Amino acid sequence: VAKLPTEIYATDMHWFPKLISGKKQSQPEILALGSTDGKLHLISKNGRVEKSVDAHKGAVLATRWSYDGSALVTAGEDGHVKIWSRSGMLRSTLNQATSPVYSAIWSPDSDQVLHTFGKELIIKPLQPTSKPIQWKAHDGVILKASWNPINNLIISGGEDCKYKVWDSYGRLLYASQVHEFPITSLSWSPDGELFAVGMFNTLRLCDKRGWSYSMDKLNTGSIFSIAWSNDGTQLAGACGNGQVIFAHVVERRLEWKNFEITITDSKTINVNDVNNESKETLDFRDRIIKTSLSHDHLIVTTTAQCYIYSCKNWNTPIIIDLKDSTGRLVSSPKLIGVRTDLLNKHTVSLSNDTLAVRDVKDERLMYLFETASGKAVGSGKPIQHQLEIIEASLDQCGPAMERQLAIIDKNRDVYIAKVRRSEASFIKLGTMVSSLAWNDGCNMLATIQDNHFTIWYYPSVVYADRDILQLTQYGKNASEFGKSPQILSFADNYCVMRRADGAVVTTCTSPYPAVLHEYASKNRWADAVKLCRFIKDPAMWACLAAMSAYAKDLSTAEIAYAAIDEVDKVQYISYIKDIPSREGRNAAMALFCRQSAEAEGILLQAGLIYRAIEMHINNHNWERALDLAIKNKTHVDTVLAYRQKYLSKLNRQETDKKFAKFAQEVAIDWEKINVKIENELQKEKDRPTA
């Protein structure tokens, strides 16, 4: 393509980023190149040196553009770390040390720089007032470090012949065994799922959690630099003998129920059905980029096309041409300023009717879209959490209006929210959660929680009766799955997990909660009661109690609560059953589920004004009770009378100006009030729905 001037001996180089906020950059492609003479060169695509500046005393050892393309960082033999503008003007010097800095890399948000310092790693914010994070990472000089923008993890390697994985706070997640030679190069794949490690005559491919997929012995000398292709399927390495090696990622494997998928080379997939031992070979015209296997379908994307296979028929896939966008386009949700290169399976979740996307800039926000139209759900405002969201997942079953989003936040707490509600908010389920997955057949949620494997049989219990949340879960010690296992899938009553050493393990769960979910979805409450009586499991009874309470089925709720010895709730349900009107009973059950706004809406829509006022009086929500009475011009004296009775029991005087004003204007006669209440109750009994 181009030949550089003979006097330039390159030590590190980096192309200007192609994507900024999802749009192609307008300026020509610029290569930032560091050389042995301490100069920083900005070179155009045709090889012309646009600018050269004296950057360091001694060689420039690291050169990196920020992710937004607004700045450039260099590190050198002189121990300095410097920030430059896009045009090559010096902005600031982050570090001045006596020993060489071998590696420098930007944080995902381009607000911090990670650089080496002997045996230590330092995360230095660009703001001079912010405190850096510094820790001893290795027992020898650190030669290379890399920070991935997708998973926010850091890898490092050095002369102690180890590579290590860290989080962004400097906490060690994985440390390799001692290798034969020092680690000379490291590089993350673009999607953050893999990283490559280079050393003398050796190339190793590793999972993001540290364990190794493969190790290849070469005859190339030390591998000094590794670069991945944009699609993450290939990598190139610069070797000590002057050669450049190229490698393809193969033998990737996917499993779902009885199917096993193996990508044997860049254009071939083998399918194995373990039930009948049948095998299929799928050949593709172009290089395979991504694959996904779930819900009885295999999706394969190549460089030019997308293939959708049904597990029942591997011979006739649906083929979509990606360049021409052939195929039936359902929708194109628009999210302003999104960087598609930063989206991944932890920040994007899809169900058959809803798409959830975490905001890239503010990680506390989740945007929701309708898959059918591409429009934002509800008012279009995102759901906001208090802390940054690490992982998000939508459930896959049930009606669209009951769609739930489960998240893990920065504190490792798990929350859920019904995203189709007008004012969706997150409710806490548990703490110390490292991994989660929804069941593919019913809305059960599996998690790894504080070294325990936990399943919430009915997470929606938080919308019905939070008091019995702990009764609706199943848990067992996760020590048999090793340290820090990750859930891969939760299909039927099998949960598949990957241990920290890369081994895949499977655990079975009870099949009965899924049957209970099916009965509840079809309103087969009698069958649900029979099932619980047969199983005699308190968790099943607690799930049935919450399901029937949420569905406002009083008889089933009464039986289920009695089975788990919730006497007070059985008495309250008995009281609800004596309410004459159906709307009154539904409102009382909504109130039982702590949904006072819904209860009020039911009563007002049915014209049961007194019942709504009485509900607020009983809850001591005096202002709302008075507002309803004034608005509907009825029972103002009733509200004032009960308010006075309440204050007299507490030996307190009226301090609310609004109540004091109406107390002077409205006469209180308990005899008339009781007559009015009797008339209201009689009217309710005479309703057609009574």
Residue pairs with C-beta under 8 A, 6 or more apart in sequence:
1 45
1 46
1 47
2 43
2 45
2 46
2 47
2 48
3 47
4 10
4 33
4 43
4 47
4 49
5 49
7 37
8 33
8 35
8 39
8 41
8 49
9 35
9 36
9 37
10 33
10 34
10 35
11 34
11 35
11 36
11 59
11 60
11 61
12 33
12 34
12 60
12 61
12 62
12 63
12 225
13 31
13 32
13 33
13 34
13 63
14 31
14 32
14 63
14 64
14 65
15 29
15 30
15 31
15 32
15 65
16 25
16 27
16 29
16 30
16 31
16 32
16 65
16 69
17 25
17 65
17 66
17 67
17 68
17 69
18 24
18 25
18 29
19 25
19 339
19 340
19 341
20 68
20 69
21 68
21 337
21 338
21 339
22 337
22 338
22 339
22 340
25 69
28 44
28 45
29 44
29 45
30 42
30 43
30 44
30 50
31 42
31 43
31 44
31 45
32 40
32 41
32 42
32 43
32 63
32 64
32 65
32 72
33 40
33 41
33 42
33 43
33 63
34 40
34 41
34 55
34 59
34 60
34 61
34 62
34 63
34 74
34 76
35 41
35 59
35 60
36 59
36 60
37 59
38 54
38 55
38 56
38 57
38 58
38 59
38 60
38 76
38 77
38 78
39 52
39 53
39 54
39 55
39 60
40 52
40 53
40 55
40 60
40 63
40 72
40 74
40 84
40 88
41 49
41 51
41 52
42 49
42 50
42 51
42 52
42 88
43 49
43 50
44 50
51 87
51 88
53 84
53 88
53 90
55 74
55 76
55 82
55 84
56 74
56 75
56 76
56 77
56 78
56 80
56 82
57 76
57 77
57 78
58 76
58 77
58 78
58 100
59 76
59 77
60 74
60 75
60 76
61 75
61 76
61 77
61 100
61 101
61 102
61 103
62 73
62 74
62 75
62 76
62 101
62 102
62 103
62 104
62 105
62 115
63 72
63 73
63 74
64 72
64 73
64 104
64 105
64 106
65 71
65 72
65 106
66 72
66 73
66 106
66 110
67 106
67 108
67 109
67 110
67 149
68 110
69 86
70 85
70 86
70 110
71 83
71 84
71 85
71 86
71 91
71 110
72 83
72 84
72 85
72 86
72 88
73 81
73 82
73 83
73 84
73 94
73 104
73 105
73 106
73 113
74 81
74 82
74 84
74 104
75 81
75 82
75 101
75 102
75 103
75 104
75 115
75 116
76 100
76 101
77 100
78 100
79 95
79 96
79 97
79 98
79 99
79 100
79 101
80 93
80 95
80 96
80 97
80 101
81 93
81 94
81 95
81 101
81 104
81 113
81 115
81 124
82 90
82 91
82 92
82 93
82 94
83 90
83 91
83 92
83 93
83 94
83 113
83 126
84 90
84 91
85 91
92 126
92 128
94 113
94 115
94 124
94 126
95 101
95 115
95 117
95 122
95 124
97 117
99 117
99 118
101 115
101 116
101 117
102 116
102 141
102 142
102 143
102 144
103 115
103 116
103 142
103 143
103 144
103 145
103 146
104 113
104 114
104 115
104 116
105 113
105 114
105 115
105 145
105 146
105 147
106 112
106 113
106 114
106 147
107 113
107 114
107 123
107 147
107 168
108 147
108 148
108 149
108 150
108 152
108 342
111 125
111 126
111 127
112 123
112 124
112 125
112 126
113 123
113 124
113 126
114 121
114 122
114 123
114 124
114 145
114 147
114 154
115 121
115 122
115 124
115 145
116 122
116 141
116 142
116 143
116 144
116 145
116 156
117 134
117 142
118 141
118 142
119 136
119 137
119 138
119 139
119 140
119 141
119 142
119 158
120 134
120 135
120 136
120 137
120 142
121 134
121 135
121 137
121 142
121 145
121 154
121 156
121 166
121 170
122 132
122 133
122 134
123 132
123 133
123 134
123 168
123 170
124 132
125 131
125 132
133 169
133 170
134 170
135 170
137 156
137 158
137 164
137 166
137 170
138 156
138 157
138 158
138 159
138 160
138 162
138 164
139 160
139 162
140 158
140 159
140 160
140 161
140 182
141 158
141 159
142 156
142 157
142 158
142 159
143 157
143 158
143 159
143 182
143 183
143 184
144 156
144 157
144 158
144 183
144 184
144 185
144 186
145 154
145 155
145 156
145 157
145 186
146 154
146 155
146 156
146 186
146 187
146 188
146 195
147 153
147 154
147 168
147 188
148 154
148 155
148 188
148 192
148 195
148 208
149 192
149 341
149 342
150 190
150 191
150 192
150 342
150 344
151 192
151 208
151 344
151 346
152 167
152 168
153 165
153 166
153 167
153 168
153 173
153 192
153 208
154 165
154 166
154 167
154 168
155 163
155 164
155 165
155 166
155 186
155 188
155 195
156 163
156 164
156 166
156 186
157 163
157 164
157 182
157 183
157 184
157 185
157 186
157 197
158 182
158 183
159 182
160 178
160 182
161 178
161 179
161 180
161 181
161 182
161 183
161 199
162 175
162 176
162 177
162 178
162 179
162 183
163 176
163 183
163 186
163 197
163 206
163 210
164 172
164 174
164 175
164 176
164 210
165 172
165 173
165 174
165 175
165 208
165 209
165 210
166 172
166 173
167 173
173 209
173 210
174 209
174 210
174 211
174 500
175 210
176 210
176 212
179 199
179 202
180 199
180 200
180 202
181 199
181 200
181 201
181 202
181 222
182 199
182 200
183 197
183 198
183 199
184 198
184 199
184 200
184 222
184 223
184 224
185 196
185 197
185 198
185 199
185 223
185 224
185 225
185 226
185 237
186 195
186 196
186 197
186 198
186 226
187 195
187 196
187 225
187 226
187 227
187 228
187 235
188 194
188 195
188 228
189 195
189 196
189 228
189 232
189 235
190 228
190 230
190 231
190 232
190 341
191 232
191 344
192 208
192 344
193 207
193 208
193 232
194 205
194 206
194 207
194 208
194 213
194 232
194 249
195 206
195 208
196 203
196 204
196 205
196 206
196 226
196 228
196 235
196 237
196 247
197 203
197 204
197 205
197 206
198 204
198 222
198 223
198 224
198 225
198 226
198 237
199 222
199 223
200 221
200 222
200 240
201 217
201 218
201 219
201 220
201 221
201 222
202 215
202 216
202 217
202 218
202 223
203 215
203 216
203 218
203 223
203 237
203 245
203 247
204 212
204 214
204 215
204 216
205 212
205 213
205 214
205 215
205 249
206 212
206 213
207 213
207 502
209 484
209 486
209 500
209 502
210 500
211 500
211 501
211 502
212 502
213 251
213 502
214 251
216 247
218 239
218 245
220 237
220 239
220 240
220 241
220 243
220 245
221 239
221 240
221 241
222 239
222 240
223 237
223 238
223 239
223 240
223 245
224 238
224 239
224 240
225 237
225 238
226 235
226 236
226 237
226 238
227 235
227 236
227 237
228 234
228 235
229 235
229 236
231 287
231 289
231 290
231 303
232 249
232 289
233 248
233 249
233 266
233 287
233 288
233 289
234 246
234 247
234 248
234 249
235 246
235 247
235 249
236 244
236 245
236 246
236 247
237 244
237 245
237 246
237 247
238 244
239 245
248 265
248 266
250 263
250 264
250 265
250 266
251 262
251 263
251 264
252 262
252 263
252 291
253 260
253 261
253 262
253 263
254 260
254 261
254 291
254 292
254 293
254 298
255 261
255 293
255 488
255 489
255 496
255 504
256 293
256 294
256 489
256 491
257 491
257 492
258 273
258 274
258 275
259 271
259 272
259 273
259 274
259 293
259 298
259 311
260 271
260 272
260 274
261 269
261 270
261 271
261 272
261 291
261 293
261 298
262 269
262 270
262 272
263 269
263 288
263 291
264 270
266 287
266 288
267 283
267 284
267 285
267 286
267 287
267 288
267 302
268 281
268 282
268 283
268 284
269 281
269 282
269 284
269 288
269 291
269 300
270 279
270 280
270 281
270 282
271 279
271 280
271 281
271 282
271 298
271 314
272 278
272 279
273 279
280 314
282 300
282 307
282 309
282 314
284 300
284 302
284 305
284 307
285 302
285 304
285 305
286 302
286 303
286 304
286 305
287 302
287 303
288 300
288 301
288 302
289 301
289 302
289 303
290 299
290 300
290 301
291 298
291 299
291 300
291 301
292 298
292 299
293 299
294 440
294 489
295 396
295 440
296 310
296 311
296 312
297 308
297 309
297 310
297 311
298 307
298 308
298 309
298 311
299 306
299 307
299 308
299 309
300 306
300 307
300 309
301 307
301 322
304 321
304 322
304 323
305 319
305 320
305 321
305 322
306 319
306 320
306 322
306 327
307 317
307 318
307 319
307 320
308 317
308 318
308 319
308 320
309 317
310 317
318 327
319 327
320 326
320 327
321 327
330 371
330 372
330 374
331 369
331 370
331 371
331 372
331 373
331 374
331 375
332 374
333 355
333 357
333 369
333 374
333 375
333 376
334 374
335 357
335 367
337 360
337 361
338 357
338 360
339 360
342 360
343 357
346 390
346 391
346 392
347 357
347 358
347 389
347 391
347 392
348 355
348 356
348 357
348 358
348 392
349 355
349 356
349 392
349 393
349 394
349 405
350 356
350 371
350 394
351 371
351 394
351 395
351 396
351 403
352 371
352 396
353 370
353 371
353 372
353 400
353 403
354 368
354 369
354 370
354 371
354 377
354 394
354 400
354 403
354 419
354 420
355 368
355 369
355 370
355 371
356 366
356 367
356 368
356 369
356 392
356 394
356 405
356 419
357 366
357 367
357 369
358 365
358 366
358 367
358 389
358 392
359 365
359 366
359 367
359 382
363 388
363 389
364 384
364 385
364 386
364 387
364 388
364 389
365 382
365 383
365 384
365 385
366 382
366 383
366 384
366 385
366 389
366 392
366 405
366 407
366 419
367 376
367 382
368 376
368 377
368 378
368 382
368 383
368 405
368 419
369 375
369 376
369 377
370 376
370 377
377 419
377 420
378 420
378 422
378 424
379 422
383 405
383 417
383 419
383 424
383 425
383 426
385 407
385 409
385 415
385 426
386 409
387 409
387 410
387 411
388 409
388 410
389 407
389 408
389 409
389 410
390 407
390 408
390 409
390 410
390 412
391 407
391 408
391 436
392 405
392 406
392 407
392 408
393 405
393 406
393 407
393 436
393 437
393 438
394 403
394 404
394 405
394 406
394 419
394 438
395 403
395 404
395 405
395 406
395 438
395 443
395 445
396 438
396 439
396 440
396 443
397 439
397 441
397 442
397 443
397 517
398 443
398 521
400 420
401 420
402 418
402 420
402 460
403 418
403 419
403 420
404 416
404 417
404 418
404 419
404 443
404 459
404 460
405 416
405 417
405 419
406 414
406 415
406 416
406 429
406 436
406 438
406 445
406 459
407 414
407 415
407 416
407 417
407 426
408 414
408 433
408 434
408 436
409 415
411 431
412 431
412 432
412 433
412 434
413 428
413 430
413 431
413 432
413 433
414 428
414 429
414 430
414 431
414 433
414 436
414 447
414 449
415 426
415 427
415 428
415 429
416 426
416 427
416 429
416 445
416 459
416 462
417 424
417 425
417 426
417 427
418 424
418 463
427 462
427 463
427 466
429 445
429 456
429 459
429 462
429 469
430 447
430 449
430 454
430 456
431 449
431 450
432 449
432 450
433 447
433 448
433 449
433 450
434 448
434 449
434 484
434 486
435 447
435 448
435 485
435 486
435 487
435 497
436 445
436 446
436 447
436 448
436 487
437 445
437 446
437 447
437 487
437 488
437 489
437 490
437 495
438 444
438 445
438 446
438 490
439 445
439 446
439 490
439 491
439 492
439 514
440 489
440 490
440 491
440 492
441 491
441 492
441 514
442 513
442 514
442 517
442 518
443 458
443 459
443 460
443 517
444 455
444 456
444 457
444 458
444 459
444 490
444 513
444 514
444 517
445 455
445 456
445 459
446 453
446 454
446 455
446 487
446 490
446 495
446 509
447 453
447 454
447 455
447 456
447 487
448 454
448 478
448 481
448 484
448 485
448 486
448 487
448 497
449 475
451 477
451 478
451 479
452 475
452 476
452 477
452 478
453 475
453 476
453 477
453 478
453 481
453 495
453 497
453 507
454 473
454 474
454 475
455 473
455 474
455 475
455 495
455 509
455 513
456 472
456 473
457 472
457 473
457 474
457 513
457 516
457 539
457 540
457 543
458 472
458 513
458 517
458 543
458 546
458 547
460 546
460 550
461 468
461 469
461 472
461 542
461 543
461 546
462 469
463 550
463 593
463 595
464 546
464 547
464 549
464 550
464 593
465 545
465 546
465 549
465 569
465 592
465 593
466 594
467 566
468 542
468 545
468 546
468 564
468 566
471 538
471 539
471 542
471 564
472 539
472 542
472 543
472 546
473 539
474 509
474 510
474 539
478 485
480 505
481 497
481 499
481 505
481 507
482 499
482 500
482 501
482 503
482 505
483 499
483 500
484 500
485 497
485 498
485 499
485 500
485 505
486 497
486 498
487 495
487 496
487 497
488 496
488 497
488 498
488 504
489 495
489 496
490 496
492 511
492 514
493 508
493 509
493 510
493 511
493 514
494 506
494 507
494 508
494 509
495 506
495 507
495 508
495 509
496 504
496 505
496 506
497 504
497 505
497 506
497 507
498 504
498 505
499 505
510 537
512 531
512 535
512 537
512 540
513 539
513 540
513 543
515 531
516 528
516 531
516 532
516 540
516 543
516 544
516 547
519 525
519 527
519 528
519 531
520 528
520 544
520 547
520 548
520 551
523 551
523 553
525 548
525 553
525 555
525 556
528 544
528 547
528 548
528 556
529 544
529 556
529 559
529 560
531 540
532 540
532 541
532 544
532 560
532 563
538 563
538 564
541 560
541 563
541 564
542 560
542 564
544 556
544 560
545 557
545 560
545 561
545 563
545 564
545 566
545 569
548 554
548 556
548 557
548 560
549 557
549 589
549 592
549 593
550 593
552 585
552 586
552 589
552 590
554 573
554 576
554 577
554 585
554 589
557 573
557 589
558 570
558 573
558 574
558 577
561 569
561 570
561 573
562 570
569 592
572 592
573 592
575 588
576 585
576 588
576 589
576 592
577 585
579 585
579 588
580 681
580 684
580 685
580 687
580 690
581 606
581 608
581 611
581 684
581 685
581 687
581 689
581 690
582 689
582 690
583 602
583 603
583 605
583 606
583 608
583 689
584 603
584 606
584 608
584 611
584 684
586 602
587 599
587 600
587 602
587 603
587 608
587 611
587 612
587 615
588 599
590 596
590 598
590 599
590 602
591 599
591 615
591 619
596 615
596 619
596 621
599 615
600 612
600 615
600 616
600 624
603 609
603 611
603 612
603 615
604 612
604 628
608 684
609 628
609 632
609 634
609 635
610 634
610 635
610 638
610 677
610 680
611 680
611 684
612 628
613 625
613 628
613 629
613 635
613 638
613 639
616 622
616 624
616 625
616 628
617 625
617 638
617 639
617 642
620 646
622 639
622 643
622 656
622 659
623 656
623 658
625 639
626 636
626 639
626 640
626 643
626 658
626 659
626 662
629 635
629 636
629 638
629 639
630 636
635 676
636 662
636 666
637 666
637 667
637 668
637 669
637 672
637 673
638 673
638 676
638 677
640 659
640 662
640 663
640 666
640 668
641 668
641 670
641 673
643 654
643 659
644 654
644 663
644 668
647 653
647 654
654 660
654 663
684 690
